[in-house]
Amino acid sequence: MPIETLLIILVIGAVAGWLAGLIVQGTGFGLLTDIVVGIIGAIIGNWLLPKLGIRLGTGIVAVILAATIGAVLFLLVAGLFARSRGYRGGGGRFRLTPPTIPVFIISLVLAIAALLAHYAGVRIPSVTAARAFDLLAIAYVILLAGVLFVGL
């Protein structure tokens, strides 16, 4: 992935996450969390909106808008899970928790295996270079679940 593409993804994530934070709680979450929330929102928005028949057009504004809509939906759903588990963050803010050690280790091992299979050409059973992204995505989802849900 070219560095320009990565920078565009990070900027769109930061803007969308910040906007979603403003909409949901009245303030952003900080640069790193805004980027993560914005990227998750972009995935949700770009998957869900076409399924609903909603077309926002083309260009950077449409991408940021779709990512913001997805991020708002993500924050609302995550907020419902946090409330249903009895978690009350101070000041109404959306709080992230550190993952437990087992969750962190599992996600780290999966991520390292994916990177070794893709970049170093290490042969790992059931992991080809083409499937390395899938393994890396699974590692990220496990880590994300550990950060979002208290006590996981």
C-alpha positions in Angstrom: 0.0 0.0 0.0 1.5 3.3 -1.0 2.2 5.8 1.8 -0.2 8.3 0.2 -3.1 5.8 0.5 -2.3 5.2 4.1 -2.2 8.9 4.9 -5.6 9.4 3.2 -7.1 6.5 5.2 -5.7 8.0 8.4 -7.0 11.5 7.6 -10.5 10.3 6.6 -10.6 8.1 9.8 -9.5 11.0 12.0 -12.1 13.4 10.5 -14.9 10.9 10.5 -14.1 9.7 14.1 -13.9 13.3 15.3 -17.2 14.2 13.7 -18.9 11.1 15.0 -17.6 12.0 18.5 -19.1 15.5 18.2 -22.4 14.1 17.1 -22.6 11.3 19.8 -21.0 12.9 22.8 -20.2 16.5 21.9 -16.4 16.1 21.7 -13.8 14.0 20.0 -12.0 11.1 21.6 -8.4 12.0 20.9 -6.5 11.5 17.7 -5.8 7.8 17.9 -9.3 6.8 19.0 -10.8 9.1 16.4 -8.8 7.4 13.7 -9.8 3.9 14.9 -13.5 4.9 15.2 -13.4 6.6 11.8 -11.9 3.6 10.0 -14.4 1.2 11.6 -17.1 3.7 10.6 -15.8 3.8 7.0 -16.0 0.0 6.9 -19.5 0.0 8.3 -20.7 2.9 6.2 -19.3 1.7 2.9 -20.9 -1.8 3.5 -24.3 -0.7 5.0 -25.2 2.3 2.9 -25.2 0.6 -0.5 -27.2 -2.3 1.0 -29.8 0.3 2.0 -29.8 1.8 -1.5 -28.2 5.0 -0.3 -25.7 6.6 -2.7 -23.8 9.6 -1.4 -21.9 10.3 -4.6 -18.1 10.3 -5.2 -15.2 12.3 -3.8 -13.6 12.8 -0.5 -16.7 14.5 1.1 -18.9 11.5 0.2 -16.3 9.1 1.7 -16.0 11.2 4.9 -19.8 11.4 5.2 -20.2 7.6 4.8 -17.5 7.0 7.3 -19.1 9.4 9.7 -22.5 7.8 9.4 -20.9 4.4 10.0 -18.9 5.7 13.0 -22.0 7.2 14.6 -23.9 3.9 14.2 -20.8 2.1 15.6 -20.7 4.4 18.6 -24.4 4.1 19.3 -24.3 0.3 19.1 -21.2 0.2 21.3 -22.9 2.5 23.7 -25.9 0.2 24.0 -23.6 -2.8 24.7 -21.7 -0.8 27.4 -25.0 0.2 29.1 -26.4 -3.3 28.9 -23.3 -4.6 30.7 -23.8 -2.1 33.5 -20.8 0.0 32.5 -21.3 3.7 33.3 -18.4 5.8 31.9 -17.8 9.1 33.7 -19.2 12.2 32.1 -21.1 10.2 29.5 -18.0 9.6 27.5 -17.3 6.4 25.5 -14.5 4.6 27.3 -12.1 2.1 25.9 -10.6 -0.5 28.3 -7.3 -2.3 28.0 -7.7 -5.8 26.7 -6.9 -8.7 29.0 -3.5 -10.4 28.6 -4.9 -13.5 26.9 -6.8 -11.4 24.3 -3.7 -9.3 23.7 -1.4 -12.3 23.3 -3.9 -14.2 21.0 -4.2 -11.1 18.7 -0.5 -10.5 18.8 0.4 -14.1 17.8 -2.2 -14.0 15.0 -0.9 -10.7 13.7 2.7 -11.8 13.8 1.8 -15.1 12.0 0.0 -13.1 9.3 2.9 -10.7 8.8 5.5 -13.5 8.7 3.4 -15.4 6.1 2.9 -12.3 3.9 6.2 -10.5 4.1 8.8 -13.1 5.1 7.3 -16.0 3.1 7.2 -18.2 6.2 5.1 -21.3 5.6 2.5 -21.6 8.3 -0.1 -24.4 8.0 -3.5 -23.1 6.7 -2.0 -19.6 6.2 -1.0 -18.7 2.6 0.3 -15.3 1.7 -3.1 -14.6 0.1 -5.0 -15.4 3.3 -2.6 -13.4 5.5 -4.9 -10.3 5.4 -7.8 -12.4 6.7 -5.7 -13.6 9.6 -4.6 -10.1 10.3 -8.2 -8.9 10.2 -9.2 -11.6 12.7 -6.4 -10.6 15.0 -7.6 -7.0 14.8 -11.2 -7.9 15.5 -10.2 -10.0 18.6 -8.1 -7.1 19.9 -10.9 -4.6 19.2 -13.5 -6.7 21.1 -11.1 -6.9 24.0 -10.8 -3.1 24.0 -14.5 -2.3 23.5 -16.1 -4.8 25.9 -15.2 -4.5 29.6 -14.0 -7.8 31.1 -13.5 -9.6 27.9 
